[in-house]
Amino acid sequence: TLREIQACLPSDVSEQTLLATVTRWLPPDRSGTPLDYPGSILIVDDEPELLRDLEEFLQPRGCTVVKATSGEEALAQLVRYHPTLVLLDIKMPGMDGLVTLKKIKEAQPHVPVIMATALEDQELVAQACVLGAYEYMTKPYDLVELETLLLYLKKHPVPAQS
């Protein structure tokens, strides 16, 4: 219960502060409309567990998920599925995320790409922005932040470039 948890914390933590903190940790209320993000979301990461976790988060919300474990596989999936969004890890063996981003933007410049990095490296983030990344997130993904970003992109799609 709340009182038992509060008993384990310093005495100066108010019930209101504790509830606010715990509420931030909980997933958002799922009783509303699902995300239903249009098209498919390509998730590119060399960590199979992360791919699985993101798929398990997105699919129940009405999202179509395509996965790739390398830059090379991501480019093949891009041609095959024409995703409307890409979540792309920066640090991967072989073709890294920056090279993959460059190739994605050459092939489909209108597709928003959200870069992910375990360590917030401002130089890599700056390079990703120059190459056309829409946004970047730190890993592990903050699922509430990801959902908020997807809802924003659904309401404000990136215009196709001519």
PyRosetta script that sets phi, psi and omega in degrees:
from pyrosetta import init, pose_from_sequence

init()
pose = pose_from_sequence("TLREIQACLPSDVSEQTLLATVTRWLPPDRSGTPLDYPGSILIVDDEPELLRDLEEFLQPRGCTVVKATSGEEALAQLVRYHPTLVLLDIKMPGMDGLVTLKKIKEAQPHVPVIMATALEDQELVAQACVLGAYEYMTKPYDLVELETLLLYLKKHPVPAQS")
pose.set_psi(1, 170.7)
pose.set_omega(1, -179.6)
pose.set_phi(2, -61.2)
pose.set_psi(2, -41.9)
pose.set_omega(2, -179.1)
pose.set_phi(3, -64.6)
pose.set_psi(3, -38.9)
pose.set_omega(3, 178.2)
pose.set_phi(4, -65.2)
pose.set_psi(4, -41.6)
pose.set_omega(4, 178.0)
pose.set_phi(5, -65.5)
pose.set_psi(5, -44.5)
pose.set_omega(5, -178.8)
pose.set_phi(6, -61.7)
pose.set_psi(6, -32.8)
pose.set_omega(6, 179.9)
pose.set_phi(7, -64.8)
pose.set_psi(7, -24.9)
pose.set_omega(7, 179.5)
pose.set_phi(8, -83.9)
pose.set_psi(8, -8.5)
pose.set_omega(8, -175.7)
pose.set_phi(9, -104.3)
pose.set_psi(9, 166.3)
pose.set_omega(9, 176.5)
pose.set_phi(10, -56.1)
pose.set_psi(10, 149.8)
pose.set_omega(10, -174.5)
pose.set_phi(11, -66.6)
pose.set_psi(11, -19.5)
pose.set_omega(11, -177.2)
pose.set_phi(12, -86.5)
pose.set_psi(12, 5.1)
pose.set_omega(12, 177.4)
pose.set_phi(13, -84.8)
pose.set_psi(13, 116.7)
pose.set_omega(13, -178.7)
pose.set_phi(14, -76.2)
pose.set_psi(14, 158.9)
pose.set_omega(14, 177.9)
pose.set_phi(15, -61.7)
pose.set_psi(15, -38.2)
pose.set_omega(15, -180.0)
pose.set_phi(16, -64.8)
pose.set_psi(16, -42.6)
pose.set_omega(16, 178.8)
pose.set_phi(17, -65.3)
pose.set_psi(17, -42.3)
pose.set_omega(17, 179.5)
pose.set_phi(18, -62.7)
pose.set_psi(18, -46.2)
pose.set_omega(18, 179.2)
pose.set_phi(19, -62.8)
pose.set_psi(19, -40.8)
pose.set_omega(19, 178.7)
pose.set_phi(20, -63.0)
pose.set_psi(20, -41.0)
pose.set_omega(20, 180.0)
pose.set_phi(21, -66.6)
pose.set_psi(21, -48.2)
pose.set_omega(21, -179.2)
pose.set_phi(22, -63.4)
pose.set_psi(22, -39.4)
pose.set_omega(22, 179.9)
pose.set_phi(23, -61.2)
pose.set_psi(23, -37.3)
pose.set_omega(23, 178.0)
pose.set_phi(24, -65.2)
pose.set_psi(24, -29.9)
pose.set_omega(24, -179.5)
pose.set_phi(25, -76.5)
pose.set_psi(25, -26.7)
pose.set_omega(25, -176.0)
pose.set_phi(26, -76.9)
pose.set_psi(26, 148.7)
pose.set_omega(26, 175.9)
pose.set_phi(27, -64.9)
pose.set_psi(27, 152.3)
pose.set_omega(27, 179.2)
pose.set_phi(28, -61.2)
pose.set_psi(28, 160.2)
pose.set_omega(28, 178.1)
pose.set_phi(29, -58.2)
pose.set_psi(29, 126.4)
pose.set_omega(29, -176.6)
pose.set_phi(30, -101.6)
pose.set_psi(30, 13.5)
pose.set_omega(30, -177.6)
pose.set_phi(31, -78.7)
pose.set_psi(31, -13.5)
pose.set_omega(31, -179.1)
pose.set_phi(32, -82.9)
pose.set_psi(32, -160.8)
pose.set_omega(32, -178.3)
pose.set_phi(33, -71.4)
pose.set_psi(33, 140.2)
pose.set_omega(33, 176.4)
pose.set_phi(34, -67.1)
pose.set_psi(34, 164.7)
pose.set_omega(34, 179.6)
pose.set_phi(35, -59.4)
pose.set_psi(35, -48.8)
pose.set_omega(35, -178.2)
pose.set_phi(36, 46.8)
pose.set_psi(36, 51.1)
pose.set_omega(36, 180.0)
pose.set_phi(37, -62.8)
pose.set_psi(37, 131.9)
pose.set_omega(37, -176.0)
pose.set_phi(38, -69.1)
pose.set_psi(38, 142.8)
pose.set_omega(38, -179.9)
pose.set_phi(39, 74.1)
pose.set_psi(39, -157.6)
pose.set_omega(39, -179.1)
pose.set_phi(40, -115.3)
pose.set_psi(40, 155.1)
pose.set_omega(40, 178.0)
pose.set_phi(41, -110.2)
pose.set_psi(41, 120.3)
pose.set_omega(41, 177.0)
pose.set_phi(42, -92.2)
pose.set_psi(42, 120.6)
pose.set_omega(42, 177.9)
pose.set_phi(43, -107.6)
pose.set_psi(43, 123.7)
pose.set_omega(43, -177.0)
pose.set_phi(44, -120.0)
pose.set_psi(44, 115.0)
pose.set_omega(44, 179.1)
pose.set_phi(45, -161.0)
pose.set_psi(45, 144.6)
pose.set_omega(45, 179.8)
pose.set_phi(46, -84.8)
pose.set_psi(46, 1.9)
pose.set_omega(46, 178.6)
pose.set_phi(47, -101.3)
pose.set_psi(47, 105.1)
pose.set_omega(47, -177.6)
pose.set_phi(48, -57.7)
pose.set_psi(48, -34.6)
pose.set_omega(48, -178.9)
pose.set_phi(49, -65.5)
pose.set_psi(49, -40.0)
pose.set_omega(49, 179.5)
pose.set_phi(50, -66.4)
pose.set_psi(50, -41.4)
pose.set_omega(50, 176.6)
pose.set_phi(51, -58.7)
pose.set_psi(51, -45.8)
pose.set_omega(51, -179.7)
pose.set_phi(52, -62.6)
pose.set_psi(52, -45.5)
pose.set_omega(52, -177.6)
pose.set_phi(53, -63.2)
pose.set_psi(53, -42.5)
pose.set_omega(53, 178.9)
pose.set_phi(54, -66.8)
pose.set_psi(54, -40.1)
pose.set_omega(54, 177.5)
pose.set_phi(55, -62.1)
pose.set_psi(55, -43.2)
pose.set_omega(55, 179.9)
pose.set_phi(56, -66.8)
pose.set_psi(56, -26.4)
pose.set_omega(56, 176.7)
pose.set_phi(57, -79.3)
pose.set_psi(57, -42.8)
pose.set_omega(57, -172.0)
pose.set_phi(58, -83.0)
pose.set_psi(58, -41.4)
pose.set_omega(58, -175.6)
pose.set_phi(59, -59.3)
pose.set_psi(59, -44.6)
pose.set_omega(59, 178.7)
pose.set_phi(60, -64.1)
pose.set_psi(60, -15.1)
pose.set_omega(60, 179.3)
pose.set_phi(61, -95.0)
pose.set_psi(61, 13.8)
pose.set_omega(61, 175.1)
pose.set_phi(62, 84.1)
pose.set_psi(62, 18.4)
pose.set_omega(62, 179.6)
pose.set_phi(63, -98.1)
pose.set_psi(63, 141.1)
pose.set_omega(63, 173.6)
pose.set_phi(64, -90.5)
pose.set_psi(64, 124.5)
pose.set_omega(64, -175.3)
pose.set_phi(65, -113.5)
pose.set_psi(65, 133.7)
pose.set_omega(65, 171.8)
pose.set_phi(66, -120.2)
pose.set_psi(66, 137.3)
pose.set_omega(66, -175.9)
pose.set_phi(67, -118.6)
pose.set_psi(67, 152.0)
pose.set_omega(67, 173.8)
pose.set_phi(68, -146.9)
pose.set_psi(68, 143.3)
pose.set_omega(68, -178.7)
pose.set_phi(69, -104.6)
pose.set_psi(69, 4.0)
pose.set_omega(69, 179.4)
pose.set_phi(70, -154.0)
pose.set_psi(70, 165.2)
pose.set_omega(70, 176.1)
pose.set_phi(71, -62.1)
pose.set_psi(71, -41.7)
pose.set_omega(71, 179.9)
pose.set_phi(72, -61.7)
pose.set_psi(72, -45.4)
pose.set_omega(72, 178.8)
pose.set_phi(73, -65.6)
pose.set_psi(73, -36.1)
pose.set_omega(73, 178.6)
pose.set_phi(74, -60.7)
pose.set_psi(74, -41.9)
pose.set_omega(74, -179.9)
pose.set_phi(75, -65.6)
pose.set_psi(75, -37.4)
pose.set_omega(75, 176.6)
pose.set_phi(76, -65.7)
pose.set_psi(76, -42.3)
pose.set_omega(76, 179.3)
pose.set_phi(77, -67.4)
pose.set_psi(77, -33.2)
pose.set_omega(77, 177.9)
pose.set_phi(78, -60.5)
pose.set_psi(78, -45.2)
pose.set_omega(78, 179.8)
pose.set_phi(79, -68.8)
pose.set_psi(79, -39.3)
pose.set_omega(79, -175.5)
pose.set_phi(80, -74.3)
pose.set_psi(80, -42.4)
pose.set_omega(80, -171.0)
pose.set_phi(81, -109.0)
pose.set_psi(81, -14.6)
pose.set_omega(81, -177.8)
pose.set_phi(82, 47.6)
pose.set_psi(82, 62.1)
pose.set_omega(82, -177.2)
pose.set_phi(83, -63.5)
pose.set_psi(83, 157.1)
pose.set_omega(83, 177.9)
pose.set_phi(84, -97.8)
pose.set_psi(84, -2.7)
pose.set_omega(84, 177.4)
pose.set_phi(85, -158.9)
pose.set_psi(85, 145.1)
pose.set_omega(85, 176.4)
pose.set_phi(86, -127.0)
pose.set_psi(86, 129.7)
pose.set_omega(86, 169.1)
pose.set_phi(87, -103.5)
pose.set_psi(87, 117.5)
pose.set_omega(87, -168.2)
pose.set_phi(88, -128.7)
pose.set_psi(88, 122.6)
pose.set_omega(88, 176.1)
pose.set_phi(89, -71.3)
pose.set_psi(89, 138.2)
pose.set_omega(89, 178.7)
pose.set_phi(90, -76.3)
pose.set_psi(90, -46.9)
pose.set_omega(90, -174.8)
pose.set_phi(91, -95.8)
pose.set_psi(91, 106.9)
pose.set_omega(91, 176.3)
pose.set_phi(92, -141.0)
pose.set_psi(92, 149.7)
pose.set_omega(92, 174.6)
pose.set_phi(93, -68.2)
pose.set_psi(93, 157.8)
pose.set_omega(93, -178.2)
pose.set_phi(94, 74.3)
pose.set_psi(94, -130.1)
pose.set_omega(94, 178.5)
pose.set_phi(95, -72.4)
pose.set_psi(95, 111.4)
pose.set_omega(95, -176.9)
pose.set_phi(96, -75.2)
pose.set_psi(96, 176.7)
pose.set_omega(96, -175.7)
pose.set_phi(97, -64.6)
pose.set_psi(97, -34.4)
pose.set_omega(97, -179.7)
pose.set_phi(98, -67.5)
pose.set_psi(98, -42.8)
pose.set_omega(98, 177.3)
pose.set_phi(99, -65.3)
pose.set_psi(99, -42.3)
pose.set_omega(99, 178.9)
pose.set_phi(100, -62.3)
pose.set_psi(100, -43.2)
pose.set_omega(100, 178.0)
pose.set_phi(101, -58.0)
pose.set_psi(101, -46.9)
pose.set_omega(101, -179.6)
pose.set_phi(102, -58.2)
pose.set_psi(102, -43.8)
pose.set_omega(102, -178.7)
pose.set_phi(103, -70.1)
pose.set_psi(103, -36.3)
pose.set_omega(103, 176.7)
pose.set_phi(104, -62.5)
pose.set_psi(104, -45.9)
pose.set_omega(104, -177.6)
pose.set_phi(105, -67.3)
pose.set_psi(105, -30.2)
pose.set_omega(105, 174.9)
pose.set_phi(106, -68.7)
pose.set_psi(106, -39.0)
pose.set_omega(106, -176.9)
pose.set_phi(107, -80.3)
pose.set_psi(107, -43.1)
pose.set_omega(107, -176.4)
pose.set_phi(108, -141.4)
pose.set_psi(108, 79.3)
pose.set_omega(108, -173.0)
pose.set_phi(109, -62.3)
pose.set_psi(109, -23.4)
pose.set_omega(109, -177.5)
pose.set_phi(110, -79.9)
pose.set_psi(110, -14.6)
pose.set_omega(110, -175.7)
pose.set_phi(111, -75.5)
pose.set_psi(111, 121.5)
pose.set_omega(111, 176.9)
pose.set_phi(112, -69.5)
pose.set_psi(112, 137.1)
pose.set_omega(112, 179.5)
pose.set_phi(113, -121.5)
pose.set_psi(113, 122.4)
pose.set_omega(113, 175.7)
pose.set_phi(114, -101.6)
pose.set_psi(114, 117.7)
pose.set_omega(114, -179.1)
pose.set_phi(115, -85.3)
pose.set_psi(115, 146.4)
pose.set_omega(115, 178.6)
pose.set_phi(116, -125.5)
pose.set_psi(116, 139.3)
pose.set_omega(116, 178.8)
pose.set_phi(117, -142.4)
pose.set_psi(117, 139.7)
pose.set_omega(117, 178.4)
pose.set_phi(118, -74.1)
pose.set_psi(118, -33.9)
pose.set_omega(118, 178.7)
pose.set_phi(119, -115.4)
pose.set_psi(119, 132.2)
pose.set_omega(119, -179.2)
pose.set_phi(120, -76.0)
pose.set_psi(120, 94.0)
pose.set_omega(120, 180.0)
pose.set_phi(121, -103.9)
pose.set_psi(121, 105.0)
pose.set_omega(121, -174.3)
pose.set_phi(122, -60.8)
pose.set_psi(122, -31.6)
pose.set_omega(122, 178.6)
pose.set_phi(123, -66.1)
pose.set_psi(123, -44.9)
pose.set_omega(123, 177.9)
pose.set_phi(124, -64.7)
pose.set_psi(124, -40.2)
pose.set_omega(124, 179.3)
pose.set_phi(125, -62.8)
pose.set_psi(125, -43.3)
pose.set_omega(125, 178.7)
pose.set_phi(126, -62.2)
pose.set_psi(126, -42.7)
pose.set_omega(126, 178.1)
pose.set_phi(127, -61.8)
pose.set_psi(127, -42.2)
pose.set_omega(127, 180.0)
pose.set_phi(128, -62.4)
pose.set_psi(128, -40.8)
pose.set_omega(128, 178.8)
pose.set_phi(129, -64.1)
pose.set_psi(129, -42.7)
pose.set_omega(129, 178.6)
pose.set_phi(130, -61.0)
pose.set_psi(130, -36.6)
pose.set_omega(130, -178.9)
pose.set_phi(131, -79.8)
pose.set_psi(131, -6.1)
pose.set_omega(131, 174.6)
pose.set_phi(132, 111.3)
pose.set_psi(132, 13.6)
pose.set_omega(132, 177.1)
pose.set_phi(133, -63.0)
pose.set_psi(133, 140.2)
pose.set_omega(133, 178.6)
pose.set_phi(134, -76.1)
pose.set_psi(134, -41.2)
pose.set_omega(134, -174.9)
pose.set_phi(135, -160.3)
pose.set_psi(135, 168.0)
pose.set_omega(135, 171.8)
pose.set_phi(136, -135.7)
pose.set_psi(136, 152.6)
pose.set_omega(136, 178.2)
pose.set_phi(137, -134.3)
pose.set_psi(137, 152.5)
pose.set_omega(137, 175.1)
pose.set_phi(138, -91.0)
pose.set_psi(138, 150.4)
pose.set_omega(138, 177.7)
pose.set_phi(139, -100.7)
pose.set_psi(139, 146.8)
pose.set_omega(139, 0.1)
pose.set_phi(140, -67.6)
pose.set_psi(140, 150.0)
pose.set_omega(140, -177.8)
pose.set_phi(141, -60.3)
pose.set_psi(141, 136.7)
pose.set_omega(141, 167.7)
pose.set_phi(142, -82.9)
pose.set_psi(142, 106.9)
pose.set_omega(142, -172.1)
pose.set_phi(143, -65.8)
pose.set_psi(143, -31.1)
pose.set_omega(143, 176.4)
pose.set_phi(144, -67.7)
pose.set_psi(144, -43.2)
pose.set_omega(144, 177.6)
pose.set_phi(145, -63.5)
pose.set_psi(145, -41.9)
pose.set_omega(145, 178.6)
pose.set_phi(146, -62.1)
pose.set_psi(146, -46.4)
pose.set_omega(146, -180.0)
pose.set_phi(147, -61.6)
pose.set_psi(147, -41.7)
pose.set_omega(147, 178.2)
pose.set_phi(148, -61.4)
pose.set_psi(148, -42.9)
pose.set_omega(148, 178.9)
pose.set_phi(149, -64.8)
pose.set_psi(149, -41.3)
pose.set_omega(149, 178.8)
pose.set_phi(150, -65.4)
pose.set_psi(150, -39.9)
pose.set_omega(150, 177.3)
pose.set_phi(151, -64.1)
pose.set_psi(151, -39.7)
pose.set_omega(151, 177.7)
pose.set_phi(152, -63.0)
pose.set_psi(152, -47.9)
pose.set_omega(152, -179.4)
pose.set_phi(153, -64.3)
pose.set_psi(153, -33.0)
pose.set_omega(153, 178.3)
pose.set_phi(154, -65.5)
pose.set_psi(154, -39.5)
pose.set_omega(154, -179.8)
pose.set_phi(155, -81.6)
pose.set_psi(155, -26.5)
pose.set_omega(155, -177.6)
pose.set_phi(156, -129.9)
pose.set_psi(156, 71.0)
pose.set_omega(156, -176.8)
pose.set_phi(157, -62.2)
pose.set_psi(157, 150.4)
pose.set_omega(157, 176.2)
pose.set_phi(158, -70.2)
pose.set_psi(158, 125.4)
pose.set_omega(158, -178.8)
pose.set_phi(159, -67.5)
pose.set_psi(159, 143.4)
pose.set_omega(159, 176.6)
pose.set_phi(160, -66.7)
pose.set_psi(160, 138.9)
pose.set_omega(160, 178.7)
pose.set_phi(161, -90.7)
pose.set_psi(161, 144.1)
pose.set_omega(161, 179.5)
pose.set_phi(162, -99.7)
pose.dump_pdb("model.pdb")
